[in-house]
């Protein structure tokens, strides 16, 4: 993995669908609204606030197909996800859920319903509950794919093309803290809260389904899917639903930070992630609101001027606007002073991570004194398990590390099959977030009496950035496609070093559509 010194996190768009959003915006998209229904004043979790929810847009299968085919980006999405079999009704729903402290709060999301006469589009349908990736844009809304200024439009477009247009009912929360949610913070990577919210969104969607302008129903199959942050949320949701006795047919996590404790420790021991200056304040604000023990004030952890904005990263700004605002450091979580400290304590910083360290303390987002205290806790209270299947029993004294260990998903044995998809060279969410968790689940399964073949079948992994295994590899075409995507990105940037930097910068978002299609193929087995 090579990380250029000026690479910036790019989470705001999905390469195959971004231009499609512009196309749909220009063409309209069958926009309509049902303004009827009633408002339910109950604050009980899972309550559908407007019943039925608004249908904000409707595309027939023919309209969707024509508009996909009218742009190179749309054609690429069709090549990857297949031609739409169904039209899609887009509903914007608002529901009640809870925050990190159990407080009642509202949130919004998308309910996408297949339409049309094809057998894949009629009758009871399977449900996909989808958890989206990280965004710092308060306006994020997966239900509004026709607005090219909406940061959620690209991911919503991908969901519509890959799932709803192929016959799946899609339930996709925008999350607490986004869109119309009145929460002043987002419970980022809080496994307990985010799992509850996914379940509450599903409950609200189930209330809505028979009351829509075009009613629909489930066929009993419930799949859970997520990418990046959402990959973590998806597995946390599996854990919570299974503990509650709710049916889960299968789950897929794309590039998820499941082994969260390991990833946090890696960031403080010489391997900071691309985009860490955005993810870090999202994480610390979430855990400070949940547990209250990360700091007395943000300036205990963050340098000026970043301390002042650390708790207000979620705001109505695009990623580029956020970076330009100065609310986060452009690249560097840490300074070279911290790098020198690490090396003086026997911790080698790999060469490809060196450019991510700022030349001065003022240019670094995280205070060196705080980072040093985290390293001291890593040494004193290791969270590296004794074996792949060992539970995390560490008791960190540092509040951030304790929160990461609490929300690490190497903490249960999944009952439903779980696919993990990732790209091995992802600079934003390291593949270890998936591979360590997969090793844990397989070891747990074998300890419970399953054979290695059985656990490999129950917990498959796919690295889209690996060589195809040929005709016997069910994910082979996706691997070939991802290799082609990398080549096209590099070529468009002029090749050479510029091409390599372009691939690194777009890598994490580039993996997303390939994992979405891999998950659909996997779900099709059930």
SULDA-V601381 format. One record per residue. N is the residue number from 0. RES is the residue in one letter. OMEGA is omega in whole degrees, -180 to 180 (NA if undefined). Layout:
# SULDA-V601381
n:N res:RES omega:OMEGA
n:N res:RES omega:OMEGA
This chain:
# SULDA-V601381
n:0 res:X omega:178
n:1 res:X omega:-180
n:2 res:X omega:180
n:3 res:X omega:-174
n:4 res:X omega:-178
n:5 res:X omega:177
n:6 res:X omega:-179
n:7 res:X omega:178
n:8 res:X omega:178
n:9 res:X omega:-180
n:10 res:X omega:-169
n:11 res:X omega:-176
n:12 res:X omega:174
n:13 res:X omega:-167
n:14 res:X omega:-175
n:15 res:X omega:-174
n:16 res:X omega:-175
n:17 res:X omega:180
n:18 res:X omega:178
n:19 res:X omega:178
n:20 res:X omega:178
n:21 res:X omega:180
n:22 res:X omega:-179
n:23 res:X omega:178
n:24 res:X omega:-178
n:25 res:X omega:-175
n:26 res:X omega:-179
n:27 res:X omega:177
n:28 res:X omega:177
n:29 res:X omega:-175
n:30 res:X omega:178
n:31 res:X omega:178
n:32 res:X omega:168
n:33 res:X omega:-174
n:34 res:X omega:-179
n:35 res:X omega:179
n:36 res:X omega:-178
n:37 res:X omega:179
n:38 res:X omega:179
n:39 res:X omega:-176
n:40 res:X omega:-177
n:41 res:X omega:175
n:42 res:X omega:179
n:43 res:X omega:180
n:44 res:X omega:-180
n:45 res:X omega:178
n:46 res:X omega:172
n:47 res:X omega:-172
n:48 res:X omega:172
n:49 res:X omega:-173
n:50 res:X omega:0
n:51 res:X omega:178
n:52 res:X omega:180
n:53 res:X omega:166
n:54 res:X omega:-172
n:55 res:X omega:-180
n:56 res:X omega:177
n:57 res:X omega:177
n:58 res:X omega:172
n:59 res:X omega:178
n:60 res:X omega:180
n:61 res:X omega:179
n:62 res:X omega:-179
n:63 res:X omega:180
n:64 res:X omega:-179
n:65 res:X omega:-177
n:66 res:X omega:173
n:67 res:X omega:-177
n:68 res:X omega:-176
n:69 res:X omega:178
n:70 res:X omega:178
n:71 res:X omega:179
n:72 res:X omega:178
n:73 res:X omega:178
n:74 res:X omega:177
n:75 res:X omega:179
n:76 res:X omega:177
n:77 res:X omega:180
n:78 res:X omega:-179
n:79 res:X omega:-171
n:80 res:X omega:-177
n:81 res:X omega:178
n:82 res:X omega:178
n:83 res:X omega:172
n:84 res:X omega:-172
n:85 res:X omega:163
n:86 res:X omega:-179
n:87 res:X omega:169
n:88 res:X omega:-179
n:89 res:X omega:179
n:90 res:X omega:179
n:91 res:X omega:-176
n:92 res:X omega:175
n:93 res:X omega:-174
n:94 res:X omega:177
n:95 res:X omega:176
n:96 res:X omega:-180
n:97 res:X omega:174
n:98 res:X omega:-175
n:99 res:X omega:-180
n:100 res:X omega:179
n:101 res:X omega:-179
n:102 res:X omega:178
n:103 res:X omega:-180
n:104 res:X omega:178
n:105 res:X omega:174
n:106 res:X omega:-179
n:107 res:X omega:178
n:108 res:X omega:-180
n:109 res:X omega:169
n:110 res:X omega:-178
n:111 res:X omega:-174
n:112 res:X omega:178
n:113 res:X omega:175
n:114 res:X omega:178
n:115 res:X omega:-174
n:116 res:X omega:178
n:117 res:X omega:-179
n:118 res:X omega:-180
n:119 res:X omega:-172
n:120 res:X omega:-173
n:121 res:X omega:178
n:122 res:X omega:178
n:123 res:X omega:-174
n:124 res:X omega:172
n:125 res:X omega:-178
n:126 res:X omega:170
n:127 res:X omega:174
n:128 res:X omega:-169
n:129 res:X omega:176
n:130 res:X omega:-173
n:131 res:X omega:-179
n:132 res:X omega:-175
n:133 res:X omega:171
n:134 res:X omega:173
n:135 res:X omega:-178
n:136 res:X omega:-179
n:137 res:X omega:-174
n:138 res:X omega:-174
n:139 res:X omega:-176
n:140 res:X omega:-178
n:141 res:X omega:-178
n:142 res:X omega:-174
n:143 res:X omega:-177
n:144 res:X omega:-176
n:145 res:X omega:-179
n:146 res:X omega:-176
n:147 res:X omega:177
n:148 res:X omega:-180
n:149 res:X omega:-178
n:150 res:X omega:180
n:151 res:X omega:-174
n:152 res:X omega:-178
n:153 res:X omega:-179
n:154 res:X omega:176
n:155 res:X omega:178
n:156 res:X omega:178
n:157 res:X omega:179
n:158 res:X omega:-179
n:159 res:X omega:-177
n:160 res:X omega:-174
n:161 res:X omega:-175
n:162 res:X omega:-175
n:163 res:X omega:-180
n:164 res:X omega:177
n:165 res:X omega:172
n:166 res:X omega:179
n:167 res:X omega:166
n:168 res:X omega:-177
n:169 res:X omega:174
n:170 res:X omega:-172
n:171 res:X omega:178
n:172 res:X omega:170
n:173 res:X omega:179
n:174 res:X omega:172
n:175 res:X omega:179
n:176 res:X omega:-179
n:177 res:X omega:176
n:178 res:X omega:-175
n:179 res:X omega:179
n:180 res:X omega:-178
n:181 res:X omega:179
n:182 res:X omega:180
n:183 res:X omega:179
n:184 res:X omega:176
n:185 res:X omega:-180
n:186 res:X omega:-173
n:187 res:X omega:179
n:188 res:X omega:171
n:189 res:X omega:-170
n:190 res:X omega:-177
n:191 res:X omega:-177
n:192 res:X omega:-175
n:193 res:X omega:175
n:194 res:X omega:178
n:195 res:X omega:-179
n:196 res:X omega:177
n:197 res:X omega:180
n:198 res:X omega:179
n:199 res:X omega:177
n:200 res:X omega:178
n:201 res:X omega:179
n:202 res:X omega:179
n:203 res:X omega:179
n:204 res:X omega:179
n:205 res:X omega:174
n:206 res:X omega:-175
n:207 res:X omega:-168
n:208 res:X omega:-178
n:209 res:X omega:-173
n:210 res:X omega:-179
n:211 res:X omega:175
n:212 res:X omega:172
n:213 res:X omega:-174
n:214 res:X omega:178
n:215 res:X omega:179
n:216 res:X omega:-180
n:217 res:X omega:174
n:218 res:X omega:177
n:219 res:X omega:179
n:220 res:X omega:-179
n:221 res:X omega:179
n:222 res:X omega:178
n:223 res:X omega:-173
n:224 res:X omega:174
n:225 res:X omega:180
n:226 res:X omega:178
n:227 res:X omega:173
n:228 res:X omega:-179
n:229 res:X omega:175
n:230 res:X omega:175
n:231 res:X omega:-179
n:232 res:X omega:-178
n:233 res:X omega:-178
n:234 res:X omega:174
n:235 res:X omega:178
n:236 res:X omega:176
n:237 res:X omega:-180
n:238 res:X omega:-177
n:239 res:X omega:-180
n:240 res:X omega:179
n:241 res:X omega:178
n:242 res:X omega:-180
n:243 res:X omega:180
n:244 res:X omega:179
n:245 res:X omega:-176
n:246 res:X omega:170
n:247 res:X omega:-178
n:248 res:X omega:178
n:249 res:X omega:-175
n:250 res:X omega:173
n:251 res:X omega:177
n:252 res:X omega:177
n:253 res:X omega:176
n:254 res:X omega:-177
n:255 res:X omega:176
n:256 res:X omega:-175
n:257 res:X omega:178
n:258 res:X omega:-168
n:259 res:X omega:-180
n:260 res:X omega:-180
n:261 res:X omega:-178
n:262 res:X omega:177
n:263 res:X omega:178
n:264 res:X omega:179
n:265 res:X omega:-179
n:266 res:X omega:-178
n:267 res:X omega:179
n:268 res:X omega:169
n:269 res:X omega:-179
n:270 res:X omega:177
n:271 res:X omega:-176
n:272 res:X omega:171
n:273 res:X omega:-177
n:274 res:X omega:-176
n:275 res:X omega:-180
n:276 res:X omega:174
n:277 res:X omega:-176
n:278 res:X omega:-175
n:279 res:X omega:179
n:280 res:X omega:174
n:281 res:X omega:-177
n:282 res:X omega:-176
n:283 res:X omega:177
n:284 res:X omega:178
n:285 res:X omega:-175
n:286 res:X omega:175
n:287 res:X omega:178
n:288 res:X omega:-178
n:289 res:X omega:-169
n:290 res:X omega:173
n:291 res:X omega:-174
n:292 res:X omega:180
n:293 res:X omega:-179
n:294 res:X omega:172
n:295 res:X omega:176
n:296 res:X omega:-176
n:297 res:X omega:-179
n:298 res:X omega:171
n:299 res:X omega:-174
n:300 res:X omega:-171
n:301 res:X omega:174
n:302 res:X omega:170
n:303 res:X omega:5
n:304 res:X omega:-171
n:305 res:X omega:-180
n:306 res:X omega:-176
n:307 res:X omega:-176
n:308 res:X omega:-173
n:309 res:X omega:-177
n:310 res:X omega:180
n:311 res:X omega:-179
n:312 res:X omega:177
n:313 res:X omega:-175
n:314 res:X omega:-178
n:315 res:X omega:179
n:316 res:X omega:169
n:317 res:X omega:179
n:318 res:X omega:-180
n:319 res:X omega:177
n:320 res:X omega:178
n:321 res:X omega:180
n:322 res:X omega:-179
n:323 res:X omega:-177
n:324 res:X omega:-177
n:325 res:X omega:179
n:326 res:X omega:175
n:327 res:X omega:176
n:328 res:X omega:-177
n:329 res:X omega:-173
n:330 res:X omega:-160
n:331 res:X omega:169
n:332 res:X omega:-171
n:333 res:X omega:180
n:334 res:X omega:176
n:335 res:X omega:174
n:336 res:X omega:177
n:337 res:X omega:177
n:338 res:X omega:178
n:339 res:X omega:177
n:340 res:X omega:179
n:341 res:X omega:-178
n:342 res:X omega:177
n:343 res:X omega:178
n:344 res:X omega:173
n:345 res:X omega:180
n:346 res:X omega:-178
n:347 res:X omega:175
n:348 res:X omega:180
n:349 res:X omega:-174
n:350 res:X omega:-177
n:351 res:X omega:176
n:352 res:X omega:-177
n:353 res:X omega:-179
n:354 res:X omega:-180
n:355 res:X omega:178
n:356 res:X omega:-177
n:357 res:X omega:-179
n:358 res:X omega:-178
n:359 res:X omega:177
n:360 res:X omega:-177
n:361 res:X omega:-179
n:362 res:X omega:180
n:363 res:X omega:-178
n:364 res:X omega:-176
n:365 res:X omega:179
n:366 res:X omega:179
n:367 res:X omega:-180
n:368 res:X omega:178
n:369 res:X omega:-179
n:370 res:X omega:178
n:371 res:X omega:179
n:372 res:X omega:177
n:373 res:X omega:179
n:374 res:X omega:179
n:375 res:X omega:179
n:376 res:X omega:176
n:377 res:X omega:179
n:378 res:X omega:-176
n:379 res:X omega:-174
n:380 res:X omega:-177
n:381 res:X omega:176
n:382 res:X omega:175
n:383 res:X omega:-177
n:384 res:X omega:-180
n:385 res:X omega:179
n:386 res:X omega:-176
n:387 res:X omega:-176
n:388 res:X omega:-179
n:389 res:X omega:177
n:390 res:X omega:174
n:391 res:X omega:-180
n:392 res:X omega:-177
n:393 res:X omega:180
n:394 res:X omega:-179
n:395 res:X omega:175
n:396 res:X omega:179
n:397 res:X omega:-175
n:398 res:X omega:180
n:399 res:X omega:-180
n:400 res:X omega:178
n:401 res:X omega:179
n:402 res:X omega:179
n:403 res:X omega:178
n:404 res:X omega:179
n:405 res:X omega:-176
n:406 res:X omega:173
n:407 res:X omega:-174
n:408 res:X omega:168
n:409 res:X omega:-171
n:410 res:X omega:180
n:411 res:X omega:177
n:412 res:X omega:-180
n:413 res:X omega:177
n:414 res:X omega:179
n:415 res:X omega:178
n:416 res:X omega:-175
n:417 res:X omega:176
n:418 res:X omega:172
n:419 res:X omega:-178
n:420 res:X omega:-178
n:421 res:X omega:170
n:422 res:X omega:-171
n:423 res:X omega:-175
n:424 res:X omega:-179
n:425 res:X omega:180
n:426 res:X omega:-175
n:427 res:X omega:171
n:428 res:X omega:-176
n:429 res:X omega:-178
n:430 res:X omega:177
n:431 res:X omega:176
n:432 res:X omega:178
n:433 res:X omega:-172
n:434 res:X omega:178
n:435 res:X omega:178
n:436 res:X omega:179
n:437 res:X omega:179
n:438 res:X omega:178
n:439 res:X omega:-178
n:440 res:X omega:179
n:441 res:X omega:179
n:442 res:X omega:178
n:443 res:X omega:179
n:444 res:X omega:180
n:445 res:X omega:176
n:446 res:X omega:179
n:447 res:X omega:175
n:448 res:X omega:177
n:449 res:X omega:176
n:450 res:X omega:176
n:451 res:X omega:178
n:452 res:X omega:-180
n:453 res:X omega:-180
n:454 res:X omega:177
n:455 res:X omega:178
n:456 res:X omega:-179
n:457 res:X omega:-177
n:458 res:X omega:-178
n:459 res:X omega:175
n:460 res:X omega:172
n:461 res:X omega:173
n:462 res:X omega:-176
n:463 res:X omega:179
n:464 res:X omega:177
n:465 res:X omega:-178
n:466 res:X omega:177
n:467 res:X omega:176
n:468 res:X omega:178
n:469 res:X omega:-174
n:470 res:X omega:-178
n:471 res:X omega:-177
n:472 res:X omega:-178
n:473 res:X omega:180
n:474 res:X omega:-178
n:475 res:X omega:-180
n:476 res:X omega:178
n:477 res:X omega:178
n:478 res:X omega:177
n:479 res:X omega:179
n:480 res:X omega:180
n:481 res:X omega:176
n:482 res:X omega:177
n:483 res:X omega:177
n:484 res:X omega:179
n:485 res:X omega:180
n:486 res:X omega:-179
n:487 res:X omega:179
n:488 res:X omega:-180
n:489 res:X omega:-180
n:490 res:X omega:-180
n:491 res:X omega:180
n:492 res:X omega:178
n:493 res:X omega:179
n:494 res:X omega:179
n:495 res:X omega:-179
n:496 res:X omega:179
n:497 res:X omega:178
n:498 res:X omega:178
n:499 res:X omega:180
n:500 res:X omega:179
n:501 res:X omega:179
n:502 res:X omega:180
n:503 res:X omega:-178
n:504 res:X omega:-177
n:505 res:X omega:-168
n:506 res:X omega:-173
n:507 res:X omega:178
n:508 res:X omega:179
n:509 res:X omega:179
n:510 res:X omega:-170
n:511 res:X omega:-178
n:512 res:X omega:179
n:513 res:X omega:177
n:514 res:X omega:178
n:515 res:X omega:-180
n:516 res:X omega:175
n:517 res:X omega:180
n:518 res:X omega:179
n:519 res:X omega:177
n:520 res:X omega:179
n:521 res:X omega:-180
n:522 res:X omega:-178
n:523 res:X omega:178
n:524 res:X omega:-170
n:525 res:X omega:NA
